Amino acid sequence: MIKRILVGISDRMYSLSATYHAVEVAKQTEASLTAISVIDYAALRDVGPTTMGSGPYATELRRERLQLAEEVVSDAVDAFERICARENVPHQVVREDGDPLGTFIQFARYHDLAVVGLHRLFEHGVVEDPIDEVERLVSGGVRPLLAVSPEFHPIRRVLIAYSGSAESARTIRQFAQLHHLWDDLTAHVVHFGREIGSSEKMLRDTANYLSDHGLDATTEAVDDSPKRLLAYAADWDADLIVMGNSNRNLLMKRVFGDTALMAMRESPIPLFLSQ
């Protein structure tokens, strides 16, 4: 049951998309929204070592970075509040100072779903590598997580990527219990691999499971590399990719899997991530 949705506030474009997606779910479930924006003032003030005579420049740079971050946040928060008020969705805004990802992870413990920008969260124009933020959220226990693209499109066509791992099956089970968050879904389950015979049986079992939960799905076993997932999603005209992880030895690969990491870094459409 979804009753509390956490929305990450970043720049205006991603924040608008995350807000619209969260509102779409909230109206289905009568959930409340919490928008959270965290500015790491200490990080913004850290402009690196200064040389003799560069003090005034460093001071001005700090001022500009702080002003930019605050303007970005205020603009995004204002848009969030206007949309929620217009759609009559209960909402609140939380502003914090400190470690953005750590704070978001703490708040997510008391929410049923988190919605964030897929490629931009909390960087406010100054974080060097914001792409890894979604990976850190999932590894920090934030799930289920809806990571959205910069432009909002209603979710109607869902591509479910099934690797065959226990973790991937767990994600499908979770999505099966939450698919009612969106109206009139068209679902398709795909498995990439060389063993087509065993894959087809696995896909039939998956489709039967989804059907028992009220979600009819077509299936396909593709004799190709999982690296083709995003191209496949584009060809199928997917609005959302559902995926979990796969078993690997290295830490990040063990948590996410190669295909999930690729999708988080390159996907142009929203991802539903879980474990």
Secondary structure, DSSP 8 states (H G I E B T S, - for coil): ---EEEEE--SHHHHHHHHHHHHHHHHHHT-EEEEEEEE-HHHHH------TT-HHHHHHHHHHHHHHHHHHHHHHHHHHHHHHHHTT--EEEEEEES-HHHHHHHHHTT-SEEEEESS-SS-TTT-S-TTHHHHHHHHTT--SEEEE-SS-----EEEEE--SSHHHHHHHHHHHHHGGGSSS-EEEEEEESS-HHHHHHHHHHHHHHHHHTT--EEEEEESS-GGGHHHHHHHHT-SEEEE-----SSHHHHHH-HHHHHHHHH-SS-EEE--
